[in-house]
Amino acid sequence: MLHEVHIHLVSNHKLFQECLIGIQEFYFTVEMADEATLEEYSPRKIFINRVDDYHGRHLSKFLASQSIGGDEETESTDEEEKDPPSDGSASETSQNDPKTKDVDNKYIIIGTSKSENLEISEETTIIVDDQDKSHLLKILLSCKYIIYDVSENPSQIPEAEWAINALDGEINIKKENGENIDAINFILISTILTWAQTKPIDLDEPDEPFTEDDYRLRRAHQNYKNHLALEKEVIKIGKKHKKDLKTIVVACGITYGLEENMLGILFKLAWLHEPFLPCLSSADNNVPLLHIADLSNIIYSLMESMPRKRWYIFAVEETITTMKEITKAISTQLGTGKINNIRKDEAFALKDMTDTIYDHMTMNLNMQPDYILENMSLEYAPDENEMNFLENIENIVAEFVHIHGLKPQKIFIHGPPLSGKTFLANKLRRYYQLHYLTRENVLQDFKKEMEEKIQAKTKKEQESQKSGSTTERESEDDDDEESEDEEEIMEIYQSLQESEDANSMLDEDDLIRIFHRKLLSKPCQKQGYVLDGFPETYEQAKKLFSLSDDDEEEEEGEGDEEDDEVPIPVDINKRIMPSYIFNLEADNLLLFKRAAKVSPERNINGRYDEENMKQILKEYRILNEDSSTVMNFFDEVEYYPENTSVMDDERPLLEKAFKKMIGIIGSPTNLGPLEDEEAHMSPEEKALIQQQEEEELKDLLEKERLEKVERRKKMEEWAKTRLSLKLEEERLLEAKTIPIREYLNKEIFPFLKEGLQEIYRVKPNDPVDYLAEYLLTYYVDGKYFPPKDNEIDEDMISSLLHMFKCYEQK
């Protein structure tokens, strides 16, 4: 392939022109060859509709990495139902066809897309236009494998219906004409909701699972009757052309894995640490599932060995999983571990909830995937014949975190009072969707958690005494959750209660234990945190971030340091250490100015009065001026702080400091917020933002007013200039007409007036001829003799002058 052509010749040289013609012919030949190859039948070609959908992306990526005939040597357990490999299989064709001997044995992916500007990936070779049906049909006829997925997008049903009927028509024509027919395998990926209203096969055993042999009895959900009609059409045409057009319907459960699809709404809520993960059904409804990698394996296995006497298979996991178990597993592994049953109206109040997702999550079906259990080995099976979402939830969550690039950002902000650390901490918390930690809210959360645990324990004891009682809210922690020293935690809680009752400070060791526990919690470990103002001293930081006996066991297995490095004086717990440390710098003069502007609502108990402010700043400077400050601790353990000055931040929103911080931290790596950010703003922050917006609006209005005044001024000047030019033009025109006026007054008007008056009096039939004769009566020897009345009519003169002006302008 030619990437660049460097021609150092004169543009009018004959050789240069010949080179250009040669290059044009070369590219034209390549384009024609590509077009011909595109419509030429090949056993390597796979057509997939919507390669940019969830299923299409992963199917095209997986199939593009596979070789033709990869599973042919695998022994089959159902030989009677599979085609013999001697009917011109992909492997045999690729070996005998001379056109493919020197070509890679990988599959070629051709597909359509919902995006007009989709860039062709490494997996997808060609993107075709699904609107050009004539060209699309030629492409379909050139592919041995055609995969239409309508499970995700019902809008693809009409196109899939057109495709199967168009193929049927073309094959009928070829049969009538006795033409050679290239075998095509048509795979329709549908949804198991076409079974949603199916009655149990055995009414005495309603929990008995449906099997693939029962497909003729299926009854669809009211929203999926078009899916059912398409499935029947595909099966009917497949039975009509058993060898030339083999068809099979794959009824797919809810697919999951990697970036997630329908279950993504639960993963997102859990990652953002909603207190309770919503469960969309109060009953223990069975929801068939399937990992996206397993779907790819199933499709590939069908391509390699299409069953001869089977038209319908299930693509679901063998293990029965309820929606409550699914929600609980996601919440336990990724969130708080708590779930809450919600009504339909509450479900649709959730962001990203759709009818399709709701229909899938509220179905209740028990399916037995006999074919794939007997003939296929799937990726996520714990053993040969068992597939289980619940047993693989840890790997599934790891996939989700990895594919979305989710990384916890851990930030610590330190600085003097009124330097803006709380304000900046809240801005960072919202920008990166992190958990905000201060001494006050950490203690409040700990107290609330302990109270809930005590209430839940009491409630559980009471319910255990009642038989058959149930609760809708699963707020109890599972037995397999992380173990804690309950006695020690309860002692800390009692100590906290005693300190509040006595209005005294909590013991520092207990406070550090509570902070340590909070930093190790799932929310802080998964989403990250912003630590505002604590620890304040070197000793507090050392106690909080040092490696405890419990932490040492968890830290084992991480890479050891090289022997020749100088050891860090403190063994730190890297799991809870902040990744970014910011030390705000401001002098006392600026802080006193800010203290003077503090509102009365914020200045509780005169905290920011001048005398109190002096004492607060004095204590802060003492703690942060010797060699054992909290910043020195981070220096010693080689987590170097970023000194950030707020002296030149004149605006109240500290934009310069904030931009510097996010420039150091980088772009957000968390999922977006589910709630309005204003709901999390403090009153002070809302007031500052409102003040800035009002100032910006005031500046904008003033700017518009000045622009309007300037525009009016220019319009007035332009109007004056235009009027002046018009007057000058009229004056010049008037000056040109003076000689004409004098001539008319002297030679014409004296007797023309009499002639016109005579015409008005007589009113002759031919006034022009009459006027001419009348004027000739005054003409003697080449001179005119005016009548006795020589009075000049000025109105008449003006009218005639106006006529002259118009004539001159034309």
C-alpha positions in Angstrom: 0.0 0.0 0.0 1.2 3.5 -0.8 1.4 5.8 2.1 3.2 8.7 0.6 4.4 9.7 -2.9 7.2 12.2 -3.2 7.6 13.5 -6.7 10.3 16.1 -7.2 9.5 17.1 -10.8 8.3 20.2 -12.5 4.5 20.3 -12.6 4.2 20.6 -16.4 6.7 17.8 -17.1 5.4 14.9 -19.1 6.8 12.3 -16.8 5.0 13.9 -13.8 1.7 13.7 -15.6 2.3 10.0 -16.5 3.0 9.3 -12.8 -0.3 11.0 -11.7 -2.3 9.0 -14.2 -0.6 5.8 -13.0 -1.4 6.5 -9.4 -5.1 7.2 -10.2 -5.4 4.0 -12.2 -3.8 2.1 -9.3 -6.2 3.3 -6.7 -9.2 2.9 -9.1 -8.2 -0.7 -9.6 -7.8 -1.3 -5.8 -11.3 0.2 -5.2 -12.9 -2.0 -7.9 -11.1 -5.1 -6.5 -12.3 -4.3 -3.0 -15.9 -3.9 -4.2 -15.8 -7.1 -6.1 -14.3 -9.0 -3.1 -16.9 -7.5 -0.8 -19.8 -9.1 -2.8 -17.9 -12.4 -3.4 -19.0 -15.3 -1.2 -16.5 -16.5 1.4 -16.8 -19.0 4.3 -14.7 -16.5 6.3 -17.4 -13.8 6.2 -19.6 -13.0 9.2 -22.4 -10.4 9.1 -23.4 -8.9 12.4 -26.0 -6.2 12.7 -25.2 -3.2 15.0 -21.6 -3.9 15.8 -21.5 -0.9 18.1 -24.2 -2.3 20.5 -23.2 -4.2 23.6 -23.7 -7.6 22.1 -22.3 -6.5 18.7 -19.1 -5.1 20.1 -18.2 -8.2 22.0 -19.3 -10.7 19.4 -17.3 -9.0 16.7 -14.2 -8.7 18.9 -14.4 -12.4 19.9 -15.2 -13.8 16.5 -12.6 -11.8 14.7 -10.0 -13.5 16.9 -11.2 -17.0 16.1 -10.0 -19.3 13.2 -12.2 -21.2 10.9 -12.7 -24.8 12.0 -11.2 -24.2 15.5 -13.6 -26.7 17.0 -13.8 -29.3 14.3 -11.6 -31.8 16.0 -13.6 -31.6 19.2 -15.7 -34.7 19.7 -19.4 -34.1 19.7 -21.8 -35.6 22.2 -24.7 -35.1 19.9 -23.4 -36.3 16.5 -26.8 -37.0 15.1 -27.9 -33.4 15.4 -24.8 -31.9 13.8 -23.8 -31.5 10.2 -21.1 -33.8 8.9 -18.0 -31.9 8.1 -17.9 -33.1 4.5 -20.5 -30.6 3.2 -18.0 -28.0 2.2 -17.2 -26.8 5.8 -15.2 -23.7 6.4 -12.1 -25.6 7.2 -12.2 -27.8 4.1 -13.1 -24.9 1.9 -10.2 -22.8 3.2 -7.8 -25.6 2.6 -8.9 -26.5 -0.9 -9.7 -23.1 -2.3 -6.6 -21.6 -3.9 -7.8 -18.1 -3.2 -7.6 -18.7 0.6 -4.4 -20.7 0.8 -2.2 -17.7 1.3 -4.8 -15.7 3.3 -5.1 -15.6 7.1 -7.6 -18.1 8.3 -9.4 -15.6 10.6 -13.0 -14.6 10.2 -13.9 -11.3 8.4 -16.5 -9.2 10.3 -19.0 -7.2 8.2 -21.7 -5.2 10.0 -24.0 -2.3 10.3 -23.9 0.4 13.0 -26.3 2.8 14.6 -23.7 5.6 14.5 -23.1 7.2 11.1 -19.5 8.2 12.1 -18.5 4.9 13.6 -14.7 4.3 13.2 -13.9 0.9 11.9 -12.2 -1.1 14.6 -9.5 -3.8 14.3 -12.3 -6.4 14.8 -14.7 -5.0 12.2 -13.4 -5.0 8.7 -16.3 -3.3 6.9 -19.3 -1.2 7.9 -22.2 -1.2 5.4 -25.2 1.0 5.0 -28.4 -0.7 6.2 -30.5 1.7 4.2 -29.2 0.5 0.8 -31.2 -2.7 0.8 -30.0 -3.8 -2.7 -26.3 -3.6 -1.7 -27.0 -5.0 1.8 -28.7 -8.1 0.2 -25.6 -8.7 -1.9 -23.5 -8.5 1.2 -25.7 -10.9 3.1 -25.5 -13.4 0.2 -21.7 -13.2 0.3 -21.5 -14.2 4.0 -21.7 -17.8 5.2 -22.8 -16.6 8.7 -25.4 -14.0 9.3 -26.1 -13.0 13.0 -29.0 -10.7 13.7 -29.5 -9.6 17.3 -32.9 -8.2 18.3 -32.7 -8.9 22.0 -31.2 -5.4 22.8 -33.0 -3.2 20.2 -36.6 -4.0 19.0 -36.1 -1.5 16.2 -33.9 -4.1 14.5 -36.8 -6.5 14.2 -38.1 -5.1 10.8 -34.6 -5.3 9.3 -34.1 -8.9 10.5 -37.5 -9.8 9.1 -36.6 -8.2 5.8 -33.2 -10.0 5.7 -34.6 -13.5 6.3 -37.4 -13.0 3.7 -35.0 -11.4 1.2 -32.6 -14.4 1.5 -35.6 -16.8 1.1 -36.6 -15.0 -2.1 -33.1 -15.1 -3.6 -32.7 -18.8 -2.8 -36.1 -19.6 -4.4 -35.0 -17.8 -7.6 -31.7 -19.6 -7.7 -33.5 -23.0 -7.2 -35.9 -22.2 -10.1 -33.0 -21.2 -12.3 -30.9 -24.2 -11.3 -28.1 -22.0 -10.1 -25.5 -23.0 -7.5 -26.4 -21.9 -4.0 -23.8 -21.0 -1.4 -24.9 -22.3 2.1 -25.8 -19.6 4.6 -26.2 -20.0 8.4 -28.7 -17.6 9.9 -28.5 -17.1 13.7 -31.2 -15.0 15.4 -30.4 -13.8 18.9 -33.7 -13.1 20.6 -34.9 -12.7 24.2 -36.4 -15.2 26.6 -39.2 -12.7 27.2 -41.0 -14.5 24.4 -41.6 -17.1 27.1 -42.8 -14.7 29.7 -46.6 -15.7 29.5 -46.0 -19.4 29.0 -48.0 -21.6 31.3 -46.2 -24.4 33.2 -45.9 -27.6 31.3 -47.0 -29.6 34.4 -49.5 -27.7 36.5 -48.8 -30.0 39.4 -45.1 -28.9 39.3 -45.2 -25.2 38.4 -41.4 -24.8 39.2 -40.4 -27.4 36.6 -38.0 -25.7 34.2 -38.9 -25.2 30.5 -36.8 -27.0 28.0 -35.8 -26.1 24.5 -38.1 -28.9 23.1 -41.1 -26.9 24.5 -40.5 -23.9 22.2 -43.8 -24.5 20.3 -45.7 -23.8 23.5 -44.1 -20.5 24.3 -46.2 -17.4 24.9 -44.6 -13.9 24.8 -44.8 -10.9 27.1 -47.2 -8.3 25.6 -44.3 -6.1 24.7 -42.4 -8.9 22.9 -44.9 -10.3 20.5 -43.0 -8.9 17.5 -40.0 -10.9 18.7 -42.1 -14.0 18.8 -43.4 -13.5 15.3 -39.9 -13.0 14.0 -38.7 -16.2 15.8 -41.4 -18.2 14.1 -40.6 -16.7 10.7 -36.9 -17.6 11.0 -37.7 -21.2 12.0 -40.3 -21.6 9.2 -37.8 -20.4 6.5 -35.0 -22.5 8.0 -37.2 -25.6 7.8 -38.0 -24.7 4.2 -34.3 -24.5 3.1 -32.7 -27.0 5.4 -29.3 -27.2 3.6 -29.1 -23.9 1.8 -30.3 -21.6 4.6 -29.9 -23.1 8.0 -31.5 -21.1 10.8 -31.5 -21.2 14.6 -33.0 -19.0 17.3 -31.0 -18.3 20.4 -33.2 -17.2 23.3 -30.8 -15.1 25.4 -31.1 -14.2 29.1 -30.0 -11.0 30.6 -26.4 -10.6 29.5 -23.8 -9.2 31.9 -20.1 -8.6 32.2 -17.4 -6.1 31.4 -18.9 -2.6 31.0 -22.4 -4.1 31.8 -25.6 -3.7 30.0 -29.0 -4.0 31.7 -27.5 -4.8 35.1 -25.3 -1.7 34.7 -27.9 0.5 36.5 -27.4 -1.7 39.7 -23.6 -1.7 39.3 -23.6 2.1 39.0 -25.8 2.6 42.0 -23.7 0.2 44.1 -20.5 1.9 43.0 -21.9 5.3 44.0 -22.7 3.7 47.3 -26.4 4.2 47.5 -27.6 3.2 51.1 -29.9 0.6 49.7 -29.7 -1.0 46.3 -33.2 -1.2 44.8 -34.7 -4.6 44.2 -37.3 -4.4 41.4 -39.5 -7.2 42.6 -40.9 -8.1 46.0 -41.0 -11.8 45.1 -38.1 -14.1 44.5 -38.5 -14.1 40.8 -36.1 -16.2 38.7 -34.1 -14.2 36.2 -32.0 -16.2 33.6 -28.6 -14.7 33.1 -25.7 -15.2 30.8 -22.2 -13.7 30.7 -21.4 -11.8 27.4 -18.3 -14.0 27.0 -20.5 -17.1 27.2 -22.8 -15.6 24.5 -19.9 -15.2 22.2 -18.8 -18.8 22.8 -22.2 -20.1 22.1 -22.5 -18.2 18.8 -19.0 -19.4 17.8 -19.9 -23.0 18.7 -23.0 -22.8 16.6 -21.1 -21.4 13.6 -18.6 -24.2 13.8 -21.2 -26.9 14.1 -24.8 -26.0 13.4 -27.3 -28.5 14.7 -29.3 -30.3 12.0 -32.5 -31.1 14.0 -32.6 -28.2 16.5 -34.2 -24.9 15.7 -34.3 -23.3 19.1 -31.8 -23.2 22.0 -31.6 -21.4 25.4 -28.6 -19.1 26.1 -28.9 -18.9 29.9 -27.0 -20.2 32.9 -28.0 -23.5 34.4 -28.2 -22.2 38.0 -31.5 -20.6 39.0 -30.8 -17.1 40.2 -33.4 -14.7 41.7 -33.4 -11.0 41.2 -33.0 -10.5 45.0 -29.9 -12.7 45.0 -28.5 -10.8 42.0 -29.1 -7.4 43.7 -27.8 -8.6 47.1 -24.6 -10.0 45.5 -23.9 -6.7 43.7 -24.6 -4.7 46.8 -22.4 -6.9 49.0 -19.5 -7.0 46.6 -19.6 -3.4 45.4 -21.9 -1.4 47.8 -23.3 -1.3 51.3 -24.6 -4.9 51.3 -28.2 -3.7 51.8 -31.1 -3.9 49.4 -34.7 -2.5 49.4 -37.7 -3.6 47.5 -39.3 -0.8 45.5 -42.5 -0.3 43.6 -42.9 0.1 39.8 -43.3 3.9 40.1 -40.2 4.1 42.2 -38.3 2.0 39.7 -39.0 4.3 36.9 -37.9 7.3 39.0 -34.4 5.8 38.8 -32.1 7.4 36.3 -31.4 5.2 33.2 -34.4 2.9 34.0 -36.3 1.8 30.8 -39.2 -0.4 30.0 -36.8 -3.0 28.5 -34.7 -3.2 31.7 -37.8 -3.3 33.9 -39.4 -6.1 31.9 -36.2 -8.2 32.1 -35.6 -7.7 35.8 -39.2 -8.5 36.8 -39.7 -11.6 34.7 -40.0 -15.0 36.4 -38.7 -17.9 34.3 -36.9 -21.1 34.9 -35.1 -22.4 31.8 -33.0 -25.6 31.3 -30.3 -25.0 28.7 -29.8 -28.6 27.7 -28.1 -28.0 24.4 -25.2 -25.8 25.6 -24.7 -28.0 28.7 -24.3 -31.1 26.6 -22.3 -29.6 23.7 -20.5 -26.5 24.9 -18.0 -25.5 27.6 -18.6 -22.0 28.7 -16.0 -19.6 30.1 -17.6 -18.7 33.5 -18.6 -22.2 34.5 -17.2 -23.1 37.9 -17.1 -26.7 36.7 -17.9 -28.5 33.5 -21.7 -28.4 33.9 -22.5 -25.5 36.1 -22.7 -21.8 35.5 -23.3 -19.3 38.3 -23.4 -15.5 38.4 -23.2 -15.5 42.2 -20.0 -17.6 42.4 -18.3 -15.3 39.9 -19.5 -12.0 41.3 -16.0 -11.0 42.4 -14.6 -11.4 38.9 -17.6 -9.7 37.4 -17.1 -6.6 39.6 -13.4 -6.6 38.8 -14.3 -6.5 35.1 -16.7 -3.6 35.6 -14.1 -1.6 37.6 -11.4 -2.3 35.0 -13.4 -1.6 31.9 -14.6 1.7 33.2 -11.2 2.7 34.4 -12.6 3.3 37.9 -9.8 4.3 40.4 -10.3 5.7 43.9 -8.9 9.2 44.3 -7.7 9.7 47.9 -7.1 13.3 48.9 -6.0 15.0 52.1 -6.3 18.8 52.4 -4.5 20.7 55.2 -4.4 24.4 56.0 -5.1 27.2 58.5 -8.7 28.1 59.3 -10.5 30.2 56.7 -7.9 29.3 54.1 -10.6 27.6 52.1 -9.8 24.0 52.7 -13.4 23.0 53.5 -14.7 24.8 50.5 -12.0 23.2 48.2 -12.6 19.8 49.8 -16.3 20.0 48.9 -15.5 21.1 45.3 -13.1 18.2 44.9 -15.6 15.8 46.4 -18.3 16.8 43.9 -15.9 17.0 41.0 -14.5 13.5 41.6 -17.6 12.0 43.3 -15.7 11.1 46.4 -16.6 10.7 50.1 -16.1 13.8 52.3 -14.5 13.1 55.6 -14.2 15.5 58.6 -14.0 14.8 62.3 -17.7 15.7 62.7 -19.3 13.6 59.9 -17.0 10.6 60.5 -18.2 10.5 64.2 -21.8 11.1 63.1 -21.6 8.2 60.6 -20.1 5.9 63.1 -22.8 6.7 65.7 -25.5 6.2 63.1 -24.1 2.9 62.0 -23.8 1.6 65.5 -27.4 2.6 66.3 -28.6 0.8 63.2 -26.7 -2.3 64.1 -28.2 -2.3 67.5 -31.7 -1.8 66.2 -31.2 -4.5 63.5 -30.0 -6.9 66.1 -32.9 -6.2 68.3 -35.3 -6.5 65.4 -33.8 -9.8 64.3 -34.1 -11.2 67.8 -37.8 -10.2 67.9 -38.5 -11.6 64.4 -36.8 -14.9 65.2 -39.4 -15.5 67.8 -42.2 -15.1 65.2 -42.7 -17.9 62.7 -43.3 -17.0 59.0 -42.6 -13.3 59.4 -40.7 -11.6 56.6 -39.3 -8.1 56.1 -39.1 -6.2 52.9 -35.9 -4.5 53.7 -32.7 -6.6 53.9 -30.7 -4.4 56.2 -28.8 -7.1 58.0 -25.2 -7.8 57.2 -24.4 -11.2 55.9 -22.4 -13.6 58.1 -19.6 -13.8 55.6 -18.9 -10.0 55.7 -15.7 -8.7 57.0 -15.3 -9.7 60.7 -14.8 -7.1 63.3 -14.0 -7.1 67.0 -17.5 -6.3 68.1 -16.6 -5.8 71.7 -13.9 -3.3 70.9 -16.2 -1.4 68.5 -19.0 -1.4 71.1 -16.6 0.0 73.7 -15.6 2.8 71.4 -19.3 3.6 70.8 -19.9 3.7 74.5 -16.9 5.9 75.0 -18.3 8.3 72.3 -21.7 8.4 74.0 -20.0 9.2 77.4 -18.0 12.0 75.9 -21.1 13.5 74.3 -23.0 13.3 77.6 -20.1 14.9 79.5 -19.6 17.5 76.7 -15.9 16.5 76.5 -13.5 15.4 73.7 -13.3 11.8 72.6 -10.1 10.0 73.4 -7.6 10.5 70.6 -6.9 6.8 70.2 -10.6 6.0 69.9 -11.0 8.8 67.4 -8.1 7.5 65.3 -9.6 4.0 65.5 -12.9 5.3 64.1 -11.1 7.1 61.3 -9.0 4.1 60.5 -12.1 2.0 60.2 -13.8 4.5 58.0 -10.8 4.7 55.6 -10.8 0.9 55.3 -14.6 0.8 54.5 -15.7 -0.3 51.1 -17.0 3.2 50.0 -13.6 4.9 50.7 -11.6 2.0 49.3 -13.7 1.8 46.1 -14.7 5.4 45.4 -12.0 7.3 47.3 -12.2 10.1 49.8 -11.4 13.8 50.6 -10.0 14.1 54.1 -10.5 17.6 55.5 -8.3 18.8 58.3 -7.6 15.5 60.1 -5.0 14.4 61.1 -3.7 17.7 62.5 -0.4 16.6 64.1 2.6 14.4 63.3 1.6 11.8 66.0 -2.0 11.6 64.7 -0.9 11.0 61.2 1.6 8.3 62.3 -1.0 6.5 64.3 -3.7 6.7 61.6 -1.6 5.7 58.6 0.9 3.3 60.2 0.5 -0.4 59.5 -1.3 -2.2 62.4 -1.1 -5.9 63.2 -4.3 -6.5 61.3 -3.2 -4.5 58.3 0.1 -6.4 58.0 -1.6 -9.6 57.0 -3.5 -7.8 54.3 -0.4 -6.1 53.0 1.4 -9.4 52.5 1.8 -10.4 48.9 2.4 -6.9 47.6 5.8 -6.2 46.0 8.7 -5.9 48.4 11.1 -3.0 48.2 14.5 -3.6 46.7 17.2 -4.4 49.2 19.5 -1.5 48.2 16.8 1.2 48.9 16.8 3.1 52.1 13.9 1.8 54.3 11.1 4.2 55.1 11.2 4.9 58.9 7.4 4.2 59.3 5.6 1.2 57.9 2.5 2.7 56.3 -0.8 1.2 55.3 -0.9 1.9 51.6 -4.5 1.0 51.3 -5.6 4.1 53.3 -2.8 6.5 52.5 -3.9 9.6 50.5 -2.6 9.7 46.9 -2.6 13.5 46.9 -1.8 15.8 49.8 -2.4 19.6 49.5 -1.1 22.1 52.0 -2.9 25.5 51.7 -0.7 28.5 52.5 -2.1 31.9 53.6 -0.7 34.6 55.9 -2.5 35.9 59.0 -3.4 39.3 57.4 -5.5 37.6 54.7 -7.1 35.2 57.2 -8.1 38.2 59.5 -9.6 40.0 56.5 -11.7 36.9 55.8 -12.7 36.5 59.4 -14.0 40.0 59.4 -16.4 39.1 56.5 -17.7 35.9 58.1 -21.5 35.9 58.4 -23.1 35.9 61.8 -24.7 32.5 61.0 -21.3 31.0 60.5 -19.6 32.8 63.4 -20.9 30.4 66.1 -20.0 31.4 69.6 -17.8 34.1 68.3 -15.3 31.6 66.9 -14.0 34.1 64.3 -14.0 37.1 66.5 -10.6 38.9 66.5 -9.4 37.6 69.9 -10.5 34.0 69.2 -9.0 34.1 65.7 -5.7 35.2 67.2 -5.6 32.2 69.5 -6.7 29.8 66.8 -4.0 31.0 64.4 -1.4 30.9 67.1 -2.1 27.3 67.9 -2.1 26.4 64.2 1.3 28.1 63.6 2.8 26.3 66.6 1.7 22.9 65.4 3.0 23.6 61.8 6.3 25.4 62.3 8.6 22.9 64.0 10.1 19.8 62.4 7.4 17.4 63.5 4.4 18.6 61.6 1.8 16.6 59.8 3.4 17.6 56.5 6.8 16.3 57.8 5.2 12.9 58.3 4.2 12.7 54.6 7.6 13.9 53.6 9.2 11.1 55.6 7.1 8.4 54.1 7.8 9.8 50.6 4.2 11.0 49.9 5.2 14.5 49.1 2.6 17.3 49.7 1.8 20.0 47.2 2.0 23.5 48.7 -0.8 25.6 47.3 -1.0 29.3 47.9 -4.4 31.0 48.2 -3.0 34.5 48.6 -3.7 35.6 45.0 -7.1 34.0 44.8 -9.2 37.1 44.9 -12.5 35.6 44.0 -14.5 33.7 46.7 -14.5 30.4 44.7 -10.7 29.9 44.8 -10.6 29.1 41.2 -6.9 29.2 40.8 -6.2 26.8 43.6 -9.0 24.5 42.4 -7.6 24.4 38.9 -4.2 23.7 40.2 -5.4 20.8 42.2 -7.4 19.1 39.4 -4.4 19.7 37.1 -2.3 17.6 39.5 -4.9 14.9 40.2 -6.1 14.6 36.6 -9.5 13.8 35.0 -12.2 12.2 37.1 -12.1 8.4 37.0 -15.4 7.8 38.8 -18.9 7.2 37.5 -21.0 10.3 37.1 -23.4 11.5 39.8 -27.0 10.2 40.0 -28.3 13.1 42.0 -28.4 16.8 41.6 -25.1 18.3 42.9 -26.9 21.2 44.6 -28.4 18.6 47.0 -24.9 18.1 48.4 -23.9 21.8 48.6 -23.5 23.5 51.9 -25.4 26.7 52.4 -22.2 28.7 52.4 -21.1 27.1 49.1 -24.5 27.8 47.5 -24.3 31.4 48.7 -20.8 31.8 47.2 -21.9 30.3 43.9 -25.0 32.4 43.8 -23.0 35.5 44.6 -20.6 34.7 41.7 -23.5 34.0 39.3 -25.1 37.3 40.3 -21.8 39.2 39.7 -21.4 37.5 36.4 -25.0 38.3 35.4 -24.5 41.9 36.5 -21.3 42.2 34.5 -23.1 40.6 31.5 -26.1 43.0 31.8 -23.7 46.0 32.1 -21.8 44.8 29.1 -25.0 44.5 27.1 -26.1 47.9 28.2 -22.9 49.5 27.1 -23.0 47.7 23.8 -26.6 48.9 23.3 -25.6 52.5 24.0 -22.7 52.2 21.6 -24.8 50.7 18.9 -27.5 53.4 19.3 -24.8 56.1 19.1 -23.4 54.6 15.9 -26.9 54.4 14.4 -27.5 58.0 15.2 -24.2 59.0 13.7 -24.9 57.0 10.6 -28.4 58.5 10.3 -26.9 62.0 10.6 -24.3 61.2 7.9 -26.9 59.8 5.6 -29.2 62.8 6.0 -26.3 65.2 5.4 -25.4 63.3 2.2 -29.0 63.4 1.1 -29.3 67.1 1.6 -26.0 67.8 -0.2 -27.2 65.7 -3.1 -30.5 67.7 -3.3 -28.6 71.0 -3.1 -26.4 70.0 -6.0 -29.4 68.9 -8.0 -31.2 72.1 -7.2 -28.2 74.1 -8.3 -28.2 72.3 -11.7 -31.9 73.1 -12.2 -31.6 77.0 -11.8 -30.7 77.7 -15.5 -33.6 75.5 -16.6 -36.0 77.4 -14.3 -34.9 80.8 -15.7 -35.3 79.6 -19.4 -38.7 78.1 -18.7 -39.9 81.2 -16.9 -38.8 83.4 -19.9 -39.5 81.4 -23.0 -42.2 78.8 -22.2 -44.4 79.4 -19.2 -45.7 82.9 -20.2 -47.9 81.5 -23.0 -48.0 77.8 -22.0 -50.2 78.7 -19.1 -52.7 80.4 -21.4 -52.8 77.4 -23.7 -53.4 75.0 -20.8 -56.1 77.2 -19.4 -57.8 77.3 -22.9 -57.7 73.5 -23.1 -59.3 73.3 -19.7 -62.1 75.7 -20.8 -62.8 74.2 -24.2 -62.0 70.5 -23.3 -61.2 69.5 -27.0 -61.3 65.8 -28.1 -57.6 66.0 -29.0 -56.0 68.3 -26.4 -52.4 67.8 -27.6 -53.2 68.9 -31.2 -55.4 71.7 -29.9 -52.5 72.9 -27.7 -50.1 72.8 -30.7 -52.4 74.9 -32.9 -53.0 77.3 -30.0 -49.3 77.9 -29.6 -48.7 78.4 -33.3 -51.1 81.4 -33.2 -48.5 83.2 -31.1 -45.6 82.2 -33.3 -44.7 85.0 -35.8 -41.4 85.2 -37.7 -39.6 82.8 -35.4 -40.7 84.5 -32.2 -43.3 83.9 -29.6 -45.7 86.7 -28.5 -47.0 85.8 -25.0 -50.5 86.7 -24.0 -51.4 89.7 -22.1 -51.5 87.9 -18.7 -47.9 87.2 -17.9 -48.4 85.9 -14.4 -46.3 82.8 -13.7 -47.8 79.8 -12.0 -45.2 78.6 -9.5 -47.0 75.3 -8.8 -46.8 74.4 -12.5 -43.1 75.3 -12.6 -42.4 73.0 -9.6 -44.3 70.2 -11.2 -42.4 70.5 -14.4 -39.1 70.8 -12.6 -40.0 67.6 -10.7 -40.5 65.9 -14.0 -37.1 67.0 -15.2 -35.4 65.7 -12.0 -37.0 62.3 -12.5 -35.9 62.2 -16.0 -32.3 63.2 -15.1 -32.1 60.6 -12.4 -33.2 57.9 -14.8 
